[in-house]
């Protein structure tokens, strides 16, 4: 069969041109969405009296058969048919005859492909909200199991102040919560129907775009036909959110890599999520977090790539925009894999509480509390800061820690010290003294966990509702 658009041409398309311009090798990912959109479109053509009812039923029956053929893996896609739209249309015509050619009445591949991507991405957004809340749940369970575990908190990768390990984990719950909210918010910009915009200017046929929107469960339609076929903001927004999610995963990956090293020994990742060395039998390598950290760069690249494609395109559709799909598909696959692995990896992670406590006992991260103690005695903070700096220097020179000092040694730096300093310096006291909203005190972390669990319930309800709407 000749090209479906070939009437104006007198020469056959060069084979290299066919291979270079074809998108079927990757946009076949949109097959189900393409048929979903076509079913709604042809239903509307019948409702509006644009196509006779018999033709509509024939086309719909044929589309269902094509869909089943695709699901079974029986449809062999052809580069000569360029893209998923033409492959499906040709298969439909082969199945039902020339009446299949009426399906494309009142639409263009420009608004068709945009519709496919809206349908595709709204499903993925719901899936990612689900994956994120499951990761949050795993982190929360680890936090609940470590509500009394104290670990050094760091700034500049230097020990700063003792914190609850649960508090550290809940920081990531908060990060992923923002990611989840961004995805939920983006749904309203994804769930807009471009179909009916035609190639760029609409169509002369008396179509009903709002009916199609209701059939496909879109909340609204694009107001401007030029914008409808040329808008890829919704993909850029998804890629941007995905980049932030991967950045958060990469930060957590970096900490897991450090914590599982011999130097830290704070955690041990389950064997199922690590690999060994081909030459060093003692090695246990944290390959999953390392790969997530590495794959973050490719997600960034997909975002920058599409921004670059779009930055100088005139309205409306241009062939350059074919480059919007591979990066989107790659980002979906990359982030799916990362989130699907991270949740069980966090859930099975073993926490070395004794090692964490040992680390807390062998540093000066409680020094700030001595300064606060002296401030409570009336000493200006800057003077207290200097006193503690000299005290810490003395400890380093004497190979001691603060709790090792006698009261007489403390008093040589300030006469304001008394026996209460030993209680102040205990790690549990240091942690619980920070009893402010968002702080590391146990009561505050418990409150944060309770609020996070309520947010999880809300997210799960959102997933249930929007998964149904996105089918």
C-alpha positions in Angstrom: 0.0 0.0 0.0 1.3 3.5 -0.8 1.8 6.2 1.7 -1.4 7.4 3.2 -0.3 10.9 2.5 1.4 10.2 -0.9 -1.1 11.7 -3.3 1.0 14.9 -3.8 4.3 13.0 -4.4 5.7 11.6 -7.6 8.7 9.9 -6.1 9.2 7.2 -3.6 10.7 8.2 -0.2 14.4 7.5 0.0 15.1 4.5 2.2 17.5 6.5 4.4 14.9 9.3 4.8 12.4 6.7 5.9 14.7 5.2 8.4 15.9 8.7 9.7 12.4 10.2 10.0 10.4 7.2 11.3 9.4 7.2 14.9 7.7 3.8 15.1 10.8 2.3 16.8 9.9 4.3 19.9 6.4 5.8 19.6 4.9 2.3 19.5 4.9 2.8 23.2 1.8 4.9 22.6 -0.2 2.2 20.8 -2.9 1.8 23.5 -3.3 5.5 24.0 -3.5 6.0 20.2 -6.4 3.5 20.0 -8.0 5.0 23.1 -8.0 8.4 21.5 -9.3 7.0 18.1 -12.2 5.2 19.7 -13.3 8.5 21.4 -12.8 10.4 18.2 -14.8 8.1 16.0 -17.6 7.9 18.6 -17.8 11.7 18.4 -17.9 11.6 14.5 -20.9 9.3 14.7 -22.6 11.4 17.4 -22.2 14.5 15.2 -23.5 12.8 12.1 -20.1 13.2 10.3 -19.9 9.5 9.8 -22.8 7.0 9.4 -23.4 4.8 12.4 -22.5 1.6 10.5 -19.1 3.0 9.6 -18.5 4.0 13.2 -19.3 0.5 14.5 -17.1 -1.1 11.8 -14.2 1.2 12.7 -14.7 0.7 16.4 -14.8 -3.1 16.0 -11.7 -3.0 13.9 -9.8 -0.8 16.4 -10.6 -3.3 19.2 -9.2 -6.1 17.0 -6.1 -4.1 16.3 -5.6 -3.4 20.0 -5.9 -7.1 20.8 -3.4 -7.9 18.1 -1.0 -5.4 19.6 -1.4 -6.8 23.1 -0.7 -10.3 21.9 2.4 -9.0 20.2 1.1 -10.1 16.8 1.4 -6.8 15.0 4.6 -6.2 13.2 5.3 -2.5 13.0 6.8 -1.1 9.8 9.2 1.8 9.4 7.7 2.5 6.0 4.5 3.4 7.8 6.5 6.0 9.8 4.8 6.2 13.2 2.3 4.6 15.5 -0.6 6.5 14.0 0.0 5.4 10.4 0.8 1.8 11.5 -2.5 1.5 13.3 -4.5 3.2 10.6 -3.0 1.0 7.9 -3.6 -2.2 10.0 -7.2 -1.0 10.5 -7.7 -0.4 6.7 -6.3 -3.9 6.0 -8.8 -5.3 8.5 -12.0 -3.4 7.7 -11.3 -2.1 4.2 -11.5 1.5 2.8 -13.9 2.6 5.5 -11.0 2.5 7.9 -9.7 5.6 6.1 -12.6 7.6 7.4 -11.2 7.4 10.9 -8.9 10.4 10.3 -11.8 12.7 9.4 -11.5 15.9 11.3 -8.1 15.4 12.9 -4.4 15.5 12.1 -1.5 13.6 13.3 -0.4 16.8 15.1 -3.3 16.9 17.5 -3.5 13.1 17.6 0.1 12.6 18.8 -0.3 15.4 21.4 -3.4 13.6 22.7 -1.6 10.3 22.9 1.2 11.9 25.0 -1.3 13.5 27.4 -3.1 10.2 27.8 0.3 8.4 28.4 1.7 10.9 30.8 -1.3 11.2 33.0 -1.2 7.4 33.7 2.5 7.6 34.5 2.0 10.5 36.9 -0.5 8.5 38.9 1.9 5.6 38.9 4.7 7.7 40.2 2.7 9.2 43.0 1.9 5.6 44.0 5.6 4.6 43.9 6.7 7.7 45.8 4.2 7.1 48.6 5.3 3.5 48.9 8.9 4.7 49.3 7.8 7.2 51.9 6.1 4.3 53.7 9.3 2.3 53.8 11.2 5.3 55.2 8.6 5.9 57.8 8.8 2.3 59.0 12.5 2.6 59.3 12.1 5.8 61.2 9.6 4.2 63.6 12.1 1.3 64.2 14.8 3.8 65.0 13.0 6.4 67.0 15.6 6.0 69.8 18.6 5.6 67.6 21.0 8.6 67.8 23.5 9.3 65.0 25.8 12.2 64.3 24.2 14.9 62.2 26.5 16.5 59.6 27.2 19.8 58.0 30.0 20.1 55.4 30.3 16.3 55.9 31.7 17.1 59.4 30.0 16.0 62.5 27.8 18.8 63.8 25.1 17.8 66.3 23.6 14.6 67.5 20.2 13.8 65.9 17.7 10.9 65.9 18.3 8.6 62.9 14.5 8.7 62.5 14.8 12.5 62.1 17.3 12.1 59.3 15.1 9.6 57.5 12.0 11.8 57.9 13.9 14.6 56.0 13.7 12.4 52.9 10.0 11.7 53.6 9.5 15.5 53.5 11.5 15.7 50.2 9.6 13.0 48.5 6.4 14.6 49.8 7.1 17.7 47.9 7.9 15.6 44.8 4.5 13.9 45.2 2.7 17.2 45.5 4.4 18.6 42.4 3.3 15.5 40.4 -0.3 15.8 41.7 -0.4 19.5 40.8 0.9 18.8 37.3 -2.0 16.4 36.6 -4.3 19.4 36.0 -2.1 20.7 33.2 -1.6 17.2 31.7 -5.3 16.4 31.7 -6.2 18.9 28.9 -7.4 17.7 25.5 -5.6 18.9 22.3 -7.7 16.7 19.9 -9.8 18.8 17.6 -7.1 21.3 17.0 -6.3 19.7 13.7 -3.0 20.4 12.1 -2.9 23.9 13.6 -6.2 25.8 12.9 -9.0 23.5 13.9 -11.3 21.7 11.3 -14.2 22.5 9.0 -16.1 19.5 10.3 -18.7 20.2 13.1 -16.9 18.2 15.7 -17.6 18.3 19.5 -14.3 18.6 21.3 -15.9 18.7 24.8 -17.7 15.4 24.1 -14.4 13.8 23.2 -12.9 15.3 26.4 -15.7 13.7 28.5 -15.2 10.4 26.7 -11.5 10.4 27.6 -12.0 11.9 31.0 -10.1 15.1 30.3 -11.0 18.0 32.6 -10.9 20.6 29.8 -9.8 21.3 26.2 -7.1 23.6 24.9 -8.4 27.1 24.2 -6.1 27.7 21.2 -5.5 25.3 18.4 -2.0 26.6 17.7 -1.1 26.1 21.3 -2.8 22.7 21.4 -0.5 21.1 18.8 2.7 22.9 19.8 2.5 22.7 23.6 5.1 20.4 25.2 5.1 22.3 28.6 3.4 19.4 30.2 6.3 17.1 29.2 8.9 19.6 30.3 7.1 19.9 33.6 7.2 16.2 34.1 10.9 16.0 33.1 11.6 18.8 35.6 9.8 17.1 38.4 11.5 13.8 37.5 14.9 15.5 37.7 14.2 16.8 41.2 12.9 13.3 42.2 16.1 11.7 40.9 18.2 14.4 42.6 16.6 13.5 45.9 17.1 9.8 45.2 20.7 10.6 44.3 21.3 12.4 47.6 19.9 9.5 49.6 22.0 7.1 47.4 25.1 9.0 48.3 24.4 8.7 52.0 23.6 5.0 51.7 26.9 4.5 50.0 28.8 6.4 52.7 26.8 4.8 55.6 27.5 1.3 54.3 31.2 1.8 53.9 33.7 0.3 56.4 34.6 3.8 57.5 31.0 4.5 58.6 29.4 1.1 59.1 26.1 2.7 60.0 23.9 0.5 57.8 24.1 -2.7 55.8 22.1 -3.1 52.6 20.5 -6.5 52.0 22.5 -8.8 49.7 19.7 -8.8 47.2 20.5 -5.1 46.4 24.3 -5.4 46.2 26.9 -7.1 44.0 30.4 -8.5 44.5 33.8 -8.1 42.9 35.2 -10.3 40.2 38.6 -10.2 41.8 38.1 -9.1 45.5 36.0 -11.7 47.2 35.5 -9.7 50.3 33.7 -6.8 48.5 30.0 -6.0 48.9 29.2 -3.2 46.5 26.2 -0.9 46.8 25.5 -1.0 43.1 21.8 0.0 43.2 22.4 3.4 44.9 25.5 3.9 42.8 23.5 3.4 39.6 20.7 5.6 40.7 23.2 8.3 41.4 24.7 7.8 38.0 21.4 7.6 36.1 20.3 10.9 37.6 22.4 12.6 35.0 20.6 11.0 32.0 17.3 12.3 33.4 18.8 15.8 33.7 20.0 15.4 30.1 16.5 14.5 28.9 15.1 17.7 30.4 17.9 19.9 28.9 17.5 18.1 25.6 13.8 18.9 25.2 14.3 22.5 26.4 16.9 22.9 23.7 14.6 21.4 21.0 11.8 23.7 21.9 13.7 26.9 22.5 13.6 28.3 19.0 10.6 26.6 17.4 8.1 28.7 15.6 4.4 27.9 15.9 2.9 25.4 15.3 4.1 21.8 14.8 7.6 21.1 13.5 9.3 17.7 12.9 11.8 18.7 15.6 9.1 17.9 18.1 9.4 14.2 17.3 12.4 14.4 19.7 10.0 14.9 22.6 9.2 11.2 23.1 12.5 9.2 23.5 13.6 11.3 26.5 10.2 11.1 28.1 10.0 7.3 27.7 13.6 7.0 28.9 12.9 9.1 32.0 9.8 7.1 32.8 11.7 3.8 32.5 14.7 5.1 34.5 12.7 6.6 37.3 10.4 3.6 37.5 13.3 1.3 38.0 14.9 3.5 40.6 11.8 3.8 42.7 10.8 0.2 42.4 14.2 -0.9 43.7 14.6 1.8 46.4 11.5 0.9 48.4 12.5 -2.7 49.1 16.1 -1.7 49.6 15.1 0.7 52.3 12.7 -1.7 53.9 15.3 -4.4 54.2 18.2 -2.1 55.3 19.8 -3.1 58.6 20.7 -0.3 60.9 23.8 -0.6 63.1 22.6 1.2 66.2 25.6 0.4 68.3 28.0 1.8 65.7 26.0 5.0 65.4 26.0 5.4 69.2 29.8 4.8 69.3 30.2 7.5 66.7 28.1 10.0 68.7 30.2 9.3 71.8 33.5 9.9 70.0 33.0 13.4 68.7 32.4 16.9 69.9 28.9 17.3 68.4 27.5 18.1 71.8 29.7 21.2 72.1 26.9 23.6 71.1 24.9 22.5 74.2 27.8 23.6 76.5 27.6 27.0 74.9 23.8 27.1 75.5 24.5 26.0 79.1 26.8 29.0 79.7 24.4 31.4 77.9 21.8 30.2 80.4 24.2 31.2 83.1 24.3 34.8 81.7 27.4 34.6 79.6 27.0 36.3 76.1 26.9 33.7 73.3 30.0 35.0 71.6 32.1 34.6 74.8 30.5 31.2 75.4 31.5 30.2 71.9 35.1 31.2 72.6 35.1 29.2 75.8 33.9 26.1 74.2 36.3 26.4 71.3 39.2 26.5 73.8 37.7 23.6 75.7 37.4 21.5 72.5 41.0 22.4 71.6 42.1 21.2 75.0 40.3 17.9 74.6 42.0 17.3 71.2 45.4 18.0 72.7 44.7 15.7 75.7 43.1 13.0 73.5 39.8 13.3 75.4 36.1 13.9 74.6 34.0 16.4 76.5 32.4 13.9 78.8 35.8 12.7 79.8 36.7 16.0 81.4 36.6 16.5 85.2 34.7 19.4 86.6 38.0 21.0 87.6 39.1 20.8 83.9 35.9 22.4 82.8 36.2 25.2 85.4 39.7 26.2 84.1 37.8 27.6 81.1 34.9 29.1 83.0 33.8 29.2 86.6 30.2 29.0 85.5 30.5 25.2 85.0 28.9 23.0 87.5 27.9 19.3 87.9 24.8 19.8 85.7 27.1 19.9 82.6 27.4 16.1 82.5 23.6 15.7 82.1 23.5 18.4 79.5 26.2 16.6 77.5 24.4 13.2 77.4 23.3 12.5 73.7 19.7 11.8 74.7 19.5 15.2 76.5 21.2 16.9 73.5 18.6 15.5 71.2 15.5 16.0 73.4 16.6 19.6 74.2 15.7 20.5 70.6 12.0 20.3 71.3 10.7 22.7 68.7 8.4 22.0 65.8 10.5 20.3 63.1 13.3 19.6 65.5 15.0 16.3 66.4 13.5 15.8 69.8 11.8 12.4 70.1 8.3 13.9 70.7 8.7 16.1 67.6 9.8 13.3 65.4 6.9 11.2 66.6 4.6 14.0 65.7 6.2 14.3 62.2 5.7 10.5 61.7 2.0 10.8 62.5 1.5 13.7 60.1 3.4 11.9 57.4 1.3 8.8 57.8 -1.9 10.9 57.4 -0.4 12.4 54.2 0.3 8.8 53.0 -3.3 7.9 53.5 -4.3 11.0 51.5 -1.9 10.1 48.7 -3.2 6.6 48.5 -6.7 7.9 48.2 -5.6 10.3 45.5 -4.0 7.4 43.6 -7.2 5.3 43.8 -9.3 8.1 42.5 -7.1 9.3 39.7 -6.1 5.8 38.5 -9.7 5.2 37.7 -10.0 8.6 35.9 -6.8 7.9 33.9 -7.9 4.6 32.4 
